[in-house]
Amino acid sequence: MTEEHVEVKCPVCGREMEISKVGVLYGAVAAKPRATSTHGDKTYYFCCKACKKQFDESPEKFIKG
Ligand SMILES: [Zn+2]
């Protein structure tokens, strides 16, 4: 049994979030991403729409490497 559970960080403000495809099995689940954006072939997750907006305006500013 594999649990689909991914930890992601908002690239704009650095807030940590968790993505769980299993749903909420635990009482305490970290903040979930409120917005996503695709850049290149990668999907980025954001804690809020304001962060997504900032990212969309200049993605290269927030992508490392
Ligand atoms: Zn954020």
N, CA, C, O and the ligand as a Tripos MOL2 file, in Angstrom:
@<TRIPOS>MOLECULE
protein
  261   259    66     0     0
PROTEIN
NO_CHARGES

@<TRIPOS>ATOM
      1 N           0.8370   -1.2030    0.0000 N.3       1 MET1
      2 CA          0.0000    0.0000    0.0000 C.3       1 MET1
      3 C           0.8760    1.2590    0.0000 C.2       1 MET1
      4 O           1.6690    1.4760    0.9160 O.2       1 MET1
      5 N           0.7270    2.0430   -0.9910 N.am      2 THR2
      6 CA          1.5080    3.2670   -1.0520 C.3       2 THR2
      7 C           0.6110    4.4510   -0.7410 C.2       2 THR2
      8 O          -0.4940    4.6010   -1.2630 O.2       2 THR2
      9 N           1.1240    5.2470    0.1010 N.am      3 GLU3
     10 CA          0.3640    6.4310    0.4510 C.3       3 GLU3
     11 C           0.8340    7.6000   -0.3920 C.2       3 GLU3
     12 O           2.0010    7.9880   -0.3500 O.2       3 GLU3
     13 N          -0.0740    8.1440   -1.1400 N.am      4 GLU4
     14 CA          0.2910    9.2830   -1.9800 C.3       4 GLU4
     15 C           0.2850   10.5370   -1.1390 C.2       4 GLU4
     16 O          -0.7480   11.1570   -0.8860 O.2       4 GLU4
     17 N           1.4580   10.8720   -0.7270 N.am      5 HIS5
     18 CA          1.5500   11.9950    0.1810 C.3       5 HIS5
     19 C           2.7880   12.8070   -0.1740 C.2       5 HIS5
     20 O           3.9130   12.3170   -0.0730 O.2       5 HIS5
     21 N           2.5830   14.0010   -0.5750 N.am      6 VAL6
     22 CA          3.6960   14.8160   -1.0430 C.3       6 VAL6
     23 C           3.7680   16.1100   -0.2500 C.2       6 VAL6
     24 O           2.7600   16.7690    0.0050 O.2       6 VAL6
     25 N           4.9720   16.4470    0.1240 N.am      7 GLU7
     26 CA          5.1630   17.7380    0.7890 C.3       7 GLU7
     27 C           5.6960   18.7330   -0.2230 C.2       7 GLU7
     28 O           6.6450   18.4530   -0.9570 O.2       7 GLU7
     29 N           5.0840   19.8720   -0.2500 N.am      8 VAL8
     30 CA          5.5350   20.8970   -1.1780 C.3       8 VAL8
     31 C           5.7030   22.2140   -0.4380 C.2       8 VAL8
     32 O           5.1770   22.4150    0.6560 O.2       8 VAL8
     33 N           6.4500   23.0960   -1.0720 N.am      9 LYS9
     34 CA          6.6790   24.4000   -0.4880 C.3       9 LYS9
     35 C           6.2050   25.4550   -1.4630 C.2       9 LYS9
     36 O           6.4420   25.3630   -2.6680 O.2       9 LYS9
     37 N           5.5490   26.4340   -0.9420 N.am     10 CYS10
     38 CA          5.1610   27.5590   -1.7790 C.3      10 CYS10
     39 C           6.4440   28.2670   -2.2300 C.2      10 CYS10
     40 O           7.1970   28.7660   -1.3950 O.2      10 CYS10
     41 N           6.6980   28.3140   -3.5450 N.am     11 PRO11
     42 CA          7.9500   28.9020   -4.0130 C.3      11 PRO11
     43 C           8.0330   30.4020   -3.7590 C.2      11 PRO11
     44 O           9.1180   30.9810   -3.8050 O.2      11 PRO11
     45 N           6.9280   31.0130   -3.5000 N.am     12 VAL12
     46 CA          6.9220   32.4670   -3.3090 C.3      12 VAL12
     47 C           7.2420   32.8490   -1.8660 C.2      12 VAL12
     48 O           8.1220   33.6740   -1.6210 O.2      12 VAL12
     49 N           6.5400   32.2590   -0.9230 N.am     13 CYS13
     50 CA          6.7400   32.6680    0.4650 C.3      13 CYS13
     51 C           7.3910   31.5690    1.3070 C.2      13 CYS13
     52 O           7.7690   31.8120    2.4530 O.2      13 CYS13
     53 N           7.5240   30.3620    0.7480 N.am     14 GLY14
     54 CA          8.2330   29.3050    1.4570 C.3      14 GLY14
     55 C           7.3920   28.5150    2.4390 C.2      14 GLY14
     56 O           7.9180   27.6840    3.1780 O.2      14 GLY14
     57 N           6.1060   28.7620    2.4550 N.am     15 ARG15
     58 CA          5.2350   28.0520    3.3660 C.3      15 ARG15
     59 C           5.1110   26.5770    2.9620 C.2      15 ARG15
     60 O           4.9640   26.2510    1.7840 O.2      15 ARG15
     61 N           5.1720   25.7070    3.9540 N.am     16 GLU16
     62 CA          5.1040   24.2840    3.6420 C.3      16 GLU16
     63 C           3.6670   23.7940    3.6070 C.2      16 GLU16
     64 O           2.8230   24.1850    4.4130 O.2      16 GLU16
     65 N           3.4240   22.9110    2.6270 N.am     17 MET17
     66 CA          2.0800   22.3720    2.4710 C.3      17 MET17
     67 C           2.1660   20.8760    2.2140 C.2      17 MET17
     68 O           3.2350   20.3520    1.9000 O.2      17 MET17
     69 N           1.0650   20.2120    2.3460 N.am     18 GLU18
     70 CA          1.0350   18.7870    2.0600 C.3      18 GLU18
     71 C          -0.0840   18.4850    1.0810 C.2      18 GLU18
     72 O          -1.1840   19.0330    1.1590 O.2      18 GLU18
     73 N           0.2370   17.6000    0.1660 N.am     19 ILE19
     74 CA         -0.7870   17.1520   -0.7650 C.3      19 ILE19
     75 C          -1.0560   15.6940   -0.4810 C.2      19 ILE19
     76 O          -0.1470   14.8660   -0.5290 O.2      19 ILE19
     77 N          -2.2580   15.3870   -0.1950 N.am     20 SER20
     78 CA         -2.6070   14.0070    0.0790 C.3      20 SER20
     79 C          -3.7320   13.5790   -0.8350 C.2      20 SER20
     80 O          -4.8210   14.1530   -0.8230 O.2      20 SER20
     81 N          -3.4510   12.5560   -1.6320 N.am     21 LYS21
     82 CA         -4.4810   12.0840   -2.5500 C.3      21 LYS21
     83 C          -5.4200   11.1200   -1.8490 C.2      21 LYS21
     84 O          -6.4810   10.7760   -2.3710 O.2      21 LYS21
     85 N          -5.0250   10.6940   -0.6820 N.am     22 VAL22
     86 CA         -5.8390    9.7350    0.0600 C.3      22 VAL22
     87 C          -6.9830   10.4540    0.7650 C.2      22 VAL22
     88 O          -7.9820    9.8460    1.1510 O.2      22 VAL22
     89 N          -6.8160   11.7220    0.9180 N.am     23 GLY23
     90 CA         -7.8120   12.4700    1.6600 C.3      23 GLY23
     91 C          -7.3350   12.7140    3.0760 C.2      23 GLY23
     92 O          -6.1890   12.4270    3.4200 O.2      23 GLY23
     93 N          -8.1950   13.2270    3.8620 N.am     24 VAL24
     94 CA         -7.8070   13.5690    5.2210 C.3      24 VAL24
     95 C          -7.9850   12.3640    6.1360 C.2      24 VAL24
     96 O          -9.0900   12.0620    6.5860 O.2      24 VAL24
     97 N          -6.8780   11.6870    6.3990 N.am     25 LEU25
     98 CA         -6.9250   10.5210    7.2790 C.3      25 LEU25
     99 C          -6.4970   10.8810    8.6880 C.2      25 LEU25
    100 O          -6.8020   10.1760    9.6510 O.2      25 LEU25
    101 N          -5.7950   11.9760    8.7880 N.am     26 TYR26
    102 CA         -5.2850   12.3860   10.0750 C.3      26 TYR26
    103 C          -6.0780   13.5840   10.5760 C.2      26 TYR26
    104 O          -6.6940   14.3160    9.8030 O.2      26 TYR26
    105 N          -6.0450   13.7550   11.8420 N.am     27 GLY27
    106 CA         -6.7330   14.8990   12.4060 C.3      27 GLY27
    107 C          -6.0720   16.1940   11.9890 C.2      27 GLY27
    108 O          -6.7380   17.1790   11.6700 O.2      27 GLY27
    109 N          -4.7580   16.1760   11.9970 N.am     28 ALA28
    110 CA         -4.0340   17.3960   11.6750 C.3      28 ALA28
    111 C          -3.3480   17.2600   10.3280 C.2      28 ALA28
    112 O          -2.4190   16.4700   10.1640 O.2      28 ALA28
    113 N          -3.8000   18.0080    9.4070 N.am     29 VAL29
    114 CA         -3.1760   18.0200    8.0960 C.3      29 VAL29
    115 C          -2.6610   19.4240    7.8410 C.2      29 VAL29
    116 O          -3.3240   20.4210    8.1260 O.2      29 VAL29
    117 N          -1.4670   19.4670    7.2990 N.am     30 ALA30
    118 CA         -0.8870   20.7760    7.0130 C.3      30 ALA30
    119 C          -1.7260   21.5030    5.9750 C.2      30 ALA30
    120 O          -2.6070   20.9300    5.3340 O.2      30 ALA30
    121 N          -1.4290   22.7460    5.8390 N.am     31 ALA31
    122 CA         -2.1670   23.5610    4.8930 C.3      31 ALA31
    123 C          -2.1240   22.9490    3.5050 C.2      31 ALA31
    124 O          -1.1060   22.4050    3.0760 O.2      31 ALA31
    125 N          -3.2170   23.0470    2.8350 N.am     32 LYS32
    126 CA         -3.2580   22.5240    1.4690 C.3      32 LYS32
    127 C          -3.0590   23.6670    0.4890 C.2      32 LYS32
    128 O          -3.4190   24.8130    0.7580 O.2      32 LYS32
    129 N          -2.4770   23.3270   -0.6510 N.am     33 PRO33
    130 CA         -2.2950   24.3730   -1.6590 C.3      33 PRO33
    131 C          -3.6250   24.9410   -2.1130 C.2      33 PRO33
    132 O          -4.5930   24.2080   -2.3180 O.2      33 PRO33
    133 N          -3.6610   26.2410   -2.2670 N.am     34 ARG34
    134 CA         -4.8930   26.8920   -2.7020 C.3      34 ARG34
    135 C          -4.8680   27.1810   -4.1910 C.2      34 ARG34
    136 O          -5.8990   27.4690   -4.8000 O.2      34 ARG34
    137 N          -3.6820   27.1000   -4.7680 N.am     35 ALA35
    138 CA         -3.5730   27.4070   -6.1870 C.3      35 ALA35
    139 C          -2.3940   26.6660   -6.7850 C.2      35 ALA35
    140 O          -1.4190   26.3730   -6.0930 O.2      35 ALA35
    141 N          -2.4830   26.3680   -8.0510 N.am     36 THR36
    142 CA         -1.3760   25.7190   -8.7400 C.3      36 THR36
    143 C          -1.0830   26.4620  -10.0350 C.2      36 THR36
    144 O          -1.9340   27.1550  -10.5920 O.2      36 THR36
    145 N           0.1380   26.2940  -10.4870 N.am     37 SER37
    146 CA          0.5240   26.9000  -11.7470 C.3      37 SER37
    147 C           1.5000   25.9730  -12.4410 C.2      37 SER37
    148 O           2.3580   25.3690  -11.7970 O.2      37 SER37
    149 N           1.3740   25.8620  -13.7300 N.am     38 THR38
    150 CA          2.2910   25.0020  -14.4660 C.3      38 THR38
    151 C           3.2660   25.8540  -15.2510 C.2      38 THR38
    152 O           2.8850   26.7380  -16.0170 O.2      38 THR38
    153 N           4.5230   25.5620  -15.0370 N.am     39 HIS39
    154 CA          5.5750   26.2910  -15.7350 C.3      39 HIS39
    155 C           6.5460   25.2720  -16.2980 C.2      39 HIS39
    156 O           7.1030   24.4660  -15.5520 O.2      39 HIS39
    157 N           6.7560   25.3000  -17.6070 N.am     40 GLY40
    158 CA          7.5390   24.2460  -18.2190 C.3      40 GLY40
    159 C           6.7680   22.9450  -18.0820 C.2      40 GLY40
    160 O           5.5920   22.8690  -18.4390 O.2      40 GLY40
    161 N           7.4320   21.9260  -17.5630 N.am     41 ASP41
    162 CA          6.7110   20.6630  -17.3660 C.3      41 ASP41
    163 C           6.5100   20.3940  -15.8880 C.2      41 ASP41
    164 O           6.2550   19.2610  -15.4790 O.2      41 ASP41
    165 N           6.6250   21.4370  -15.0970 N.am     42 LYS42
    166 CA          6.4850   21.2700  -13.6490 C.3      42 LYS42
    167 C           5.2600   21.9750  -13.1250 C.2      42 LYS42
    168 O           4.8560   23.0240  -13.6250 O.2      42 LYS42
    169 N           4.6820   21.3790  -12.1120 N.am     43 THR43
    170 CA          3.5450   22.0290  -11.4720 C.3      43 THR43
    171 C           3.9890   22.6100  -10.1470 C.2      43 THR43
    172 O           4.6310   21.9350   -9.3430 O.2      43 THR43
    173 N           3.6490   23.8370   -9.9290 N.am     44 TYR44
    174 CA          4.0050   24.5040   -8.6850 C.3      44 TYR44
    175 C           2.7530   24.7340   -7.8530 C.2      44 TYR44
    176 O           1.6700   24.9990   -8.3740 O.2      44 TYR44
    177 N           2.9370   24.6240   -6.5550 N.am     45 TYR45
    178 CA          1.7970   24.7700   -5.6510 C.3      45 TYR45
    179 C           1.9800   26.0080   -4.7970 C.2      45 TYR45
    180 O           3.0820   26.3260   -4.3500 O.2      45 TYR45
    181 N           0.8930   26.6860   -4.5870 N.am     46 PHE46
    182 CA          0.9590   27.9360   -3.8340 C.3      46 PHE46
    183 C          -0.0180   27.9190   -2.6700 C.2      46 PHE46
    184 O          -1.0840   27.3060   -2.7270 O.2      46 PHE46
    185 N           0.3820   28.6130   -1.6160 N.am     47 CYS47
    186 CA         -0.4470   28.6250   -0.4200 C.3      47 CYS47
    187 C          -1.6680   29.5200   -0.6190 C.2      47 CYS47
    188 O          -2.6800   29.3630    0.0640 O.2      47 CYS47
    189 N          -1.5670   30.4430   -1.5430 N.am     48 CYS48
    190 CA         -2.6890   31.3440   -1.7750 C.3      48 CYS48
    191 C          -2.6290   31.8940   -3.1940 C.2      48 CYS48
    192 O          -1.6230   31.7610   -3.8900 O.2      48 CYS48
    193 N          -3.7190   32.5070   -3.5980 N.am     49 LYS49
    194 CA         -3.7770   33.0100   -4.9690 C.3      49 LYS49
    195 C          -2.8640   34.2100   -5.1710 C.2      49 LYS49
    196 O          -2.4090   34.4710   -6.2840 O.2      49 LYS49
    197 N          -2.6010   34.9310   -4.1010 N.am     50 ALA50
    198 CA         -1.7090   36.0820   -4.2140 C.3      50 ALA50
    199 C          -0.3030   35.6250   -4.5790 C.2      50 ALA50
    200 O           0.3870   36.2660   -5.3720 O.2      50 ALA50
    201 N           0.1150   34.4860   -3.9770 N.am     51 CYS51
    202 CA          1.4340   33.9460   -4.2860 C.3      51 CYS51
    203 C           1.4830   33.4620   -5.7310 C.2      51 CYS51
    204 O           2.4730   33.6700   -6.4320 O.2      51 CYS51
    205 N           0.4190   32.8210   -6.1650 N.am     52 LYS52
    206 CA          0.3620   32.3470   -7.5540 C.3      52 LYS52
    207 C           0.4810   33.5130   -8.5240 C.2      52 LYS52
    208 O           1.1560   33.4220   -9.5490 O.2      52 LYS52
    209 N          -0.1790   34.5960   -8.1860 N.am     53 LYS53
    210 CA         -0.1580   35.7560   -9.0590 C.3      53 LYS53
    211 C           1.2660   36.2970   -9.1910 C.2      53 LYS53
    212 O           1.7270   36.6300  -10.2820 O.2      53 LYS53
    213 N           1.9400   36.3740   -8.0540 N.am     54 GLN54
    214 CA          3.3240   36.8520   -8.0830 C.3      54 GLN54
    215 C           4.1890   35.9410   -8.9340 C.2      54 GLN54
    216 O           5.0260   36.4010   -9.7100 O.2      54 GLN54
    217 N           3.9710   34.6290   -8.7750 N.am     55 PHE55
    218 CA          4.7540   33.6560   -9.5310 C.3      55 PHE55
    219 C           4.4760   33.7830  -11.0240 C.2      55 PHE55
    220 O           5.4030   33.7720  -11.8330 O.2      55 PHE55
    221 N           3.2280   33.9010  -11.3830 N.am     56 ASP56
    222 CA          2.8560   33.9790  -12.7850 C.3      56 ASP56
    223 C           3.4280   35.2140  -13.4680 C.2      56 ASP56
    224 O           3.6930   35.2080  -14.6700 O.2      56 ASP56
    225 N           3.6100   36.2600  -12.6910 N.am     57 GLU57
    226 CA          4.1290   37.4840  -13.2770 C.3      57 GLU57
    227 C           5.6050   37.3630  -13.6270 C.2      57 GLU57
    228 O           6.0610   37.8810  -14.6460 O.2      57 GLU57
    229 N           6.3400   36.6710  -12.7680 N.am     58 SER58
    230 CA          7.7610   36.4500  -13.0760 C.3      58 SER58
    231 C           8.2450   35.1500  -12.4550 C.2      58 SER58
    232 O           8.8830   35.1480  -11.4020 O.2      58 SER58
    233 N           7.9340   34.0510  -13.1190 N.am     59 PRO59
    234 CA          8.2600   32.7240  -12.5720 C.3      59 PRO59
    235 C           9.7420   32.5300  -12.3340 C.2      59 PRO59
    236 O          10.1350   31.9090  -11.3460 O.2      59 PRO59
    237 N          10.5750   33.0540  -13.2300 N.am     60 GLU60
    238 CA         12.0190   32.8170  -13.1300 C.3      60 GLU60
    239 C          12.5900   33.3770  -11.8280 C.2      60 GLU60
    240 O          13.6570   32.9660  -11.3720 O.2      60 GLU60
    241 N          11.8610   34.3170  -11.2460 N.am     61 LYS61
    242 CA         12.3060   34.9210   -9.9960 C.3      61 LYS61
    243 C          12.2300   33.9100   -8.8310 C.2      61 LYS61
    244 O          12.9690   34.0100   -7.8520 O.2      61 LYS61
    245 N          11.3290   32.9540   -8.9680 N.am     62 PHE62
    246 CA         11.0680   32.0350   -7.8500 C.3      62 PHE62
    247 C          11.5760   30.6170   -8.1110 C.2      62 PHE62
    248 O          11.6050   29.7800   -7.2080 O.2      62 PHE62
    249 N          11.9690   30.3660   -9.3350 N.am     63 ILE63
    250 CA         12.4820   29.0210   -9.6430 C.3      63 ILE63
    251 C          13.9860   28.9990   -9.4480 C.2      63 ILE63
    252 O          14.7240   29.8120  -10.0040 O.2      63 ILE63
    253 N          14.4090   28.0490   -8.6480 N.am     64 LYS64
    254 CA         15.8410   27.9340   -8.3960 C.3      64 LYS64
    255 C          16.4660   26.9380   -9.3590 C.2      64 LYS64
    256 O          15.8490   25.9490   -9.7550 O.2      64 LYS64
    257 N          17.6810   27.2200   -9.7150 N.am     65 GLY65
    258 CA         18.4210   26.3120  -10.5860 C.3      65 GLY65
    259 C          18.0710   26.5800  -12.0310 C.2      65 GLY65
    260 O          18.5930   25.9140  -12.9260 O.2      65 GLY65
    261 ZN          2.8370   31.4710   -0.4920 Zn       66 ZN66
@<TRIPOS>BOND
     1     1     2 1
     2     2     3 1
     3     3     4 2
     4     3     5 am
     5     5     6 1
     6     6     7 1
     7     7     8 2
     8     7     9 am
     9     9    10 1
    10    10    11 1
    11    11    12 2
    12    11    13 am
    13    13    14 1
    14    14    15 1
    15    15    16 2
    16    15    17 am
    17    17    18 1
    18    18    19 1
    19    19    20 2
    20    19    21 am
    21    21    22 1
    22    22    23 1
    23    23    24 2
    24    23    25 am
    25    25    26 1
    26    26    27 1
    27    27    28 2
    28    27    29 am
    29    29    30 1
    30    30    31 1
    31    31    32 2
    32    31    33 am
    33    33    34 1
    34    34    35 1
    35    35    36 2
    36    35    37 am
    37    37    38 1
    38    38    39 1
    39    39    40 2
    40    39    41 am
    41    41    42 1
    42    42    43 1
    43    43    44 2
    44    43    45 am
    45    45    46 1
    46    46    47 1
    47    47    48 2
    48    47    49 am
    49    49    50 1
    50    50    51 1
    51    51    52 2
    52    51    53 am
    53    53    54 1
    54    54    55 1
    55    55    56 2
    56    55    57 am
    57    57    58 1
    58    58    59 1
    59    59    60 2
    60    59    61 am
    61    61    62 1
    62    62    63 1
    63    63    64 2
    64    63    65 am
    65    65    66 1
    66    66    67 1
    67    67    68 2
    68    67    69 am
    69    69    70 1
    70    70    71 1
    71    71    72 2
    72    71    73 am
    73    73    74 1
    74    74    75 1
    75    75    76 2
    76    75    77 am
    77    77    78 1
    78    78    79 1
    79    79    80 2
    80    79    81 am
    81    81    82 1
    82    82    83 1
    83    83    84 2
    84    83    85 am
    85    85    86 1
    86    86    87 1
    87    87    88 2
    88    87    89 am
    89    89    90 1
    90    90    91 1
    91    91    92 2
    92    91    93 am
    93    93    94 1
    94    94    95 1
    95    95    96 2
    96    95    97 am
    97    97    98 1
    98    98    99 1
    99    99   100 2
   100    99   101 am
   101   101   102 1
   102   102   103 1
   103   103   104 2
   104   103   105 am
   105   105   106 1
   106   106   107 1
   107   107   108 2
   108   107   109 am
   109   109   110 1
   110   110   111 1
   111   111   112 2
   112   111   113 am
   113   113   114 1
   114   114   115 1
   115   115   116 2
   116   115   117 am
   117   117   118 1
   118   118   119 1
   119   119   120 2
   120   119   121 am
   121   121   122 1
   122   122   123 1
   123   123   124 2
   124   123   125 am
   125   125   126 1
   126   126   127 1
   127   127   128 2
   128   127   129 am
   129   129   130 1
   130   130   131 1
   131   131   132 2
   132   131   133 am
   133   133   134 1
   134   134   135 1
   135   135   136 2
   136   135   137 am
   137   137   138 1
   138   138   139 1
   139   139   140 2
   140   139   141 am
   141   141   142 1
   142   142   143 1
   143   143   144 2
   144   143   145 am
   145   145   146 1
   146   146   147 1
   147   147   148 2
   148   147   149 am
   149   149   150 1
   150   150   151 1
   151   151   152 2
   152   151   153 am
   153   153   154 1
   154   154   155 1
   155   155   156 2
   156   155   157 am
   157   157   158 1
   158   158   159 1
   159   159   160 2
   160   159   161 am
   161   161   162 1
   162   162   163 1
   163   163   164 2
   164   163   165 am
   165   165   166 1
   166   166   167 1
   167   167   168 2
   168   167   169 am
   169   169   170 1
   170   170   171 1
   171   171   172 2
   172   171   173 am
   173   173   174 1
   174   174   175 1
   175   175   176 2
   176   175   177 am
   177   177   178 1
   178   178   179 1
   179   179   180 2
   180   179   181 am
   181   181   182 1
   182   182   183 1
   183   183   184 2
   184   183   185 am
   185   185   186 1
   186   186   187 1
   187   187   188 2
   188   187   189 am
   189   189   190 1
   190   190   191 1
   191   191   192 2
   192   191   193 am
   193   193   194 1
   194   194   195 1
   195   195   196 2
   196   195   197 am
   197   197   198 1
   198   198   199 1
   199   199   200 2
   200   199   201 am
   201   201   202 1
   202   202   203 1
   203   203   204 2
   204   203   205 am
   205   205   206 1
   206   206   207 1
   207   207   208 2
   208   207   209 am
   209   209   210 1
   210   210   211 1
   211   211   212 2
   212   211   213 am
   213   213   214 1
   214   214   215 1
   215   215   216 2
   216   215   217 am
   217   217   218 1
   218   218   219 1
   219   219   220 2
   220   219   221 am
   221   221   222 1
   222   222   223 1
   223   223   224 2
   224   223   225 am
   225   225   226 1
   226   226   227 1
   227   227   228 2
   228   227   229 am
   229   229   230 1
   230   230   231 1
   231   231   232 2
   232   231   233 am
   233   233   234 1
   234   234   235 1
   235   235   236 2
   236   235   237 am
   237   237   238 1
   238   238   239 1
   239   239   240 2
   240   239   241 am
   241   241   242 1
   242   242   243 1
   243   243   244 2
   244   243   245 am
   245   245   246 1
   246   246   247 1
   247   247   248 2
   248   247   249 am
   249   249   250 1
   250   250   251 1
   251   251   252 2
   252   251   253 am
   253   253   254 1
   254   254   255 1
   255   255   256 2
   256   255   257 am
   257   257   258 1
   258   258   259 1
   259   259   260 2
@<TRIPOS>SUBSTRUCTURE
     1 MET1         2 RESIDUE 1 A MET
     2 THR2         6 RESIDUE 1 A THR
     3 GLU3        10 RESIDUE 1 A GLU
     4 GLU4        14 RESIDUE 1 A GLU
     5 HIS5        18 RESIDUE 1 A HIS
     6 VAL6        22 RESIDUE 1 A VAL
     7 GLU7        26 RESIDUE 1 A GLU
     8 VAL8        30 RESIDUE 1 A VAL
     9 LYS9        34 RESIDUE 1 A LYS
    10 CYS10       38 RESIDUE 1 A CYS
    11 PRO11       42 RESIDUE 1 A PRO
    12 VAL12       46 RESIDUE 1 A VAL
    13 CYS13       50 RESIDUE 1 A CYS
    14 GLY14       54 RESIDUE 1 A GLY
    15 ARG15       58 RESIDUE 1 A ARG
    16 GLU16       62 RESIDUE 1 A GLU
    17 MET17       66 RESIDUE 1 A MET
    18 GLU18       70 RESIDUE 1 A GLU
    19 ILE19       74 RESIDUE 1 A ILE
    20 SER20       78 RESIDUE 1 A SER
    21 LYS21       82 RESIDUE 1 A LYS
    22 VAL22       86 RESIDUE 1 A VAL
    23 GLY23       90 RESIDUE 1 A GLY
    24 VAL24       94 RESIDUE 1 A VAL
    25 LEU25       98 RESIDUE 1 A LEU
    26 TYR26      102 RESIDUE 1 A TYR
    27 GLY27      106 RESIDUE 1 A GLY
    28 ALA28      110 RESIDUE 1 A ALA
    29 VAL29      114 RESIDUE 1 A VAL
    30 ALA30      118 RESIDUE 1 A ALA
    31 ALA31      122 RESIDUE 1 A ALA
    32 LYS32      126 RESIDUE 1 A LYS
    33 PRO33      130 RESIDUE 1 A PRO
    34 ARG34      134 RESIDUE 1 A ARG
    35 ALA35      138 RESIDUE 1 A ALA
    36 THR36      142 RESIDUE 1 A THR
    37 SER37      146 RESIDUE 1 A SER
    38 THR38      150 RESIDUE 1 A THR
    39 HIS39      154 RESIDUE 1 A HIS
    40 GLY40      158 RESIDUE 1 A GLY
    41 ASP41      162 RESIDUE 1 A ASP
    42 LYS42      166 RESIDUE 1 A LYS
    43 THR43      170 RESIDUE 1 A THR
    44 TYR44      174 RESIDUE 1 A TYR
    45 TYR45      178 RESIDUE 1 A TYR
    46 PHE46      182 RESIDUE 1 A PHE
    47 CYS47      186 RESIDUE 1 A CYS
    48 CYS48      190 RESIDUE 1 A CYS
    49 LYS49      194 RESIDUE 1 A LYS
    50 ALA50      198 RESIDUE 1 A ALA
    51 CYS51      202 RESIDUE 1 A CYS
    52 LYS52      206 RESIDUE 1 A LYS
    53 LYS53      210 RESIDUE 1 A LYS
    54 GLN54      214 RESIDUE 1 A GLN
    55 PHE55      218 RESIDUE 1 A PHE
    56 ASP56      222 RESIDUE 1 A ASP
    57 GLU57      226 RESIDUE 1 A GLU
    58 SER58      230 RESIDUE 1 A SER
    59 PRO59      234 RESIDUE 1 A PRO
    60 GLU60      238 RESIDUE 1 A GLU
    61 LYS61      242 RESIDUE 1 A LYS
    62 PHE62      246 RESIDUE 1 A PHE
    63 ILE63      250 RESIDUE 1 A ILE
    64 LYS64      254 RESIDUE 1 A LYS
    65 GLY65      258 RESIDUE 1 A GLY
    66 ZN66       261 GROUP 0 **** ****
